[in-house]
Amino acid sequence: MAELWKSLPSWVRNIVVPILVLVLAWNLIWFVVGVVSTLFGLLIKGLLVVALAAVVVVLVKKATKS
């Protein structure tokens, strides 16, 4: 691997490789942000469904008492 690295021209080692690393890191960061935000959104939707179900249960119990 060291021989391959040393065989590359200096402009590839100093310019192209760091740009590729930055692009890959940027995409990885946004992938992680997307996954976390999706999971957070699903959690909020689940909590809303549970809250609405609880409200419906309370309203039905009130309606049956009167």
Backbone as CSV, one residue per row, in Angstrom:
resi,resn,N_x,N_y,N_z,CA_x,CA_y,CA_z,C_x,C_y,C_z
1,MET,0.832,-1.187,0.000,0.000,0.000,0.000,0.871,1.244,0.000
2,ALA,1.971,1.196,0.725,2.874,2.344,0.767,3.491,2.593,-0.604
3,GLU,3.776,1.519,-1.325,4.357,1.688,-2.662,3.344,2.340,-3.597
4,LEU,2.081,1.946,-3.490,1.042,2.552,-4.310,0.906,4.037,-3.984
5,TRP,0.930,4.367,-2.702,0.808,5.771,-2.281,1.975,6.589,-2.818
6,LYS,3.179,6.041,-2.724,4.354,6.779,-3.190,4.414,6.858,-4.712
7,SER,3.758,5.934,-5.399,3.792,5.963,-6.859,2.834,7.001,-7.438
8,LEU,1.898,7.493,-6.621,0.971,8.518,-7.107,1.692,9.850,-7.279
9,PRO,1.288,10.630,-8.270,1.873,11.962,-8.408,1.548,12.824,-7.188
10,SER,2.381,13.796,-6.918,2.197,14.608,-5.706,0.892,15.391,-5.742
11,TRP,0.462,15.842,-6.941,-0.785,16.611,-7.000,-1.988,15.734,-6.672
12,VAL,-1.888,14.436,-6.970,-2.978,13.522,-6.607,-2.985,13.315,-5.095
13,ARG,-1.808,13.124,-4.515,-1.727,12.912,-3.061,-2.137,14.162,-2.289
14,ASN,-1.796,15.337,-2.794,-2.020,16.570,-2.040,-3.350,17.251,-2.334
15,ILE,-3.975,16.957,-3.472,-5.207,17.648,-3.842,-6.375,16.682,-4.002
16,VAL,-6.228,15.674,-4.833,-7.342,14.804,-5.180,-7.768,13.935,-3.998
17,VAL,-6.822,13.321,-3.338,-7.158,12.414,-2.224,-7.835,13.165,-1.072
18,PRO,-7.325,14.325,-0.631,-8.051,15.044,0.437,-9.456,15.481,0.031
19,ILE,-9.645,15.872,-1.234,-10.984,16.253,-1.684,-11.910,15.048,-1.653
20,LEU,-11.433,13.897,-2.106,-12.249,12.682,-2.043,-12.602,12.309,-0.610
21,VAL,-11.637,12.447,0.285,-11.888,12.136,1.696,-12.931,13.095,2.267
22,LEU,-12.834,14.386,1.929,-13.816,15.353,2.421,-15.211,15.076,1.876
23,VAL,-15.311,14.724,0.608,-16.617,14.415,0.016,-17.213,13.173,0.674
24,LEU,-16.416,12.145,0.870,-16.911,10.932,1.529,-17.331,11.210,2.970
25,ALA,-16.533,11.995,3.689,-16.874,12.337,5.072,-18.166,13.149,5.118
26,TRP,-18.318,14.099,4.191,-19.527,14.926,4.131,-20.761,14.052,3.890
27,ASN,-20.658,13.124,2.938,-21.781,12.232,2.661,-22.088,11.330,3.841
28,LEU,-21.078,10.844,4.525,-21.290,9.995,5.697,-21.973,10.767,6.814
29,ILE,-21.553,12.004,7.035,-22.163,12.834,8.083,-23.636,13.068,7.771
30,TRP,-23.953,13.408,6.516,-25.349,13.655,6.163,-26.173,12.381,6.176
31,PHE,-25.563,11.244,5.906,-26.266,9.967,6.027,-26.663,9.730,7.482
32,VAL,-25.737,9.949,8.393,-26.012,9.757,9.822,-27.088,10.733,10.284
33,VAL,-26.992,12.005,9.847,-28.003,12.998,10.214,-29.372,12.578,9.684
34,GLY,-29.420,12.069,8.482,-30.684,11.619,7.903,-31.287,10.457,8.661
35,VAL,-30.464,9.503,9.037,-30.963,8.346,9.789,-31.484,8.782,11.152
36,VAL,-30.735,9.640,11.842,-31.156,10.095,13.169,-32.445,10.899,13.075
37,SER,-32.543,11.796,12.093,-33.759,12.603,11.974,-34.964,11.737,11.587
38,THR,-34.747,10.728,10.765,-35.838,9.815,10.416,-36.328,9.058,11.644
39,LEU,-35.400,8.540,12.442,-35.795,7.827,13.660,-36.519,8.755,14.634
40,PHE,-36.056,9.992,14.739,-36.694,10.970,15.618,-38.111,11.279,15.132
41,GLY,-38.262,11.427,13.818,-39.584,11.681,13.253,-40.534,10.528,13.501
42,LEU,-40.051,9.300,13.338,-40.889,8.130,13.609,-41.287,8.063,15.082
43,LEU,-40.374,8.420,15.966,-40.686,8.430,17.393,-41.781,9.445,17.699
44,ILE,-41.682,10.632,17.118,-42.697,11.660,17.349,-44.043,11.203,16.798
45,LYS,-44.060,10.611,15.610,-45.324,10.126,15.037,-45.931,9.034,15.911
46,GLY,-45.106,8.140,16.422,-45.597,7.093,17.313,-46.190,7.662,18.585
47,LEU,-45.533,8.660,19.159,-46.060,9.293,20.366,-47.374,10.005,20.089
48,LEU,-47.490,10.626,18.918,-48.748,11.281,18.562,-49.880,10.271,18.416
49,VAL,-49.615,9.131,17.830,-50.642,8.095,17.679,-51.075,7.587,19.050
50,VAL,-50.124,7.371,19.945,-50.465,6.906,21.295,-51.271,7.965,22.038
51,ALA,-50.892,9.234,21.897,-51.629,10.311,22.568,-53.051,10.417,22.028
52,LEU,-53.208,10.331,20.716,-54.547,10.393,20.141,-55.396,9.206,20.587
53,ALA,-54.803,8.039,20.660,-55.534,6.860,21.130,-55.969,7.048,22.583
54,ALA,-55.119,7.624,23.404,-55.472,7.859,24.806,-56.625,8.857,24.910
55,VAL,-56.584,9.895,24.083,-57.675,10.882,24.090,-58.982,10.229,23.675
56,VAL,-58.939,9.391,22.664,-60.154,8.707,22.208,-60.697,7.805,23.308
57,VAL,-59.828,7.085,23.981,-60.270,6.201,25.069,-60.923,7.015,26.179
58,VAL,-60.323,8.137,26.547,-60.895,8.969,27.611,-62.250,9.517,27.187
59,LEU,-62.349,9.989,25.960,-63.623,10.528,25.481,-64.709,9.459,25.402
60,VAL,-64.357,8.257,24.982,-65.339,7.179,24.919,-65.810,6.795,26.321
61,LYS,-64.882,6.746,27.285,-65.275,6.421,28.667,-66.194,7.496,29.236
62,LYS,-65.914,8.790,28.934,-66.778,9.866,29.399,-68.161,9.767,28.772
63,ALA,-68.178,9.416,27.490,-69.459,9.321,26.781,-70.309,8.169,27.312
64,THR,-69.669,7.070,27.709,-70.426,5.925,28.212,-70.936,6.171,29.624
65,LYS,-70.277,7.017,30.396,-70.720,7.300,31.766,-71.965,8.178,31.783
66,SER,-72.095,9.058,30.806,-73.230,9.992,30.833,-74.393,9.524,30.007
